């Protein structure tokens, strides 16, 4: 025969299990909501007028290599419109890559951002500046974002 103490212990244990399950579900939903919010903020930044103007400026630069870039536009760390545009573009991609690297943004949420195209355009400048300024971590999370895109393209998983 089951006494009242055993029944109350079972009810208490069931209550704890239900509480743990509900807490787990709530935390999971909170994490999902947070990642959605991060993705939304990233897209807002990528659609800002300042960023779009800088992107167009960088995209339309014409150079063969880092030395050609220096001759035509000057150093990438200077107070020039080109250098400022490179900084704006590179820093935003860098932050998106950092969030992806830390797991604070999901790849699927930001995979439509053309990191691959912009990295390929900026790569000679970034690599040249890394060497010239002895700054190997310059835009390394931007490069990480690019590499993640390439891995997924290679596996045939562009969006997911």
Secondary structure, 3 states (H helix, E strand, C coil): CCCHHHHHHHHHHHHHHHHHHHHHHHHHHHHHHHHHHHHHHHHHHHCCHHHHHHHHHHHCCCCCCHHHHHHHHCCCCCCCHHHHHHHHHHHHHHHHHHHHHCCCCCHHHHCCCCHHHHHHHHHHHHHHHHHHCCCCCCCHHHHHHHHHHHHHHHCCCCCC
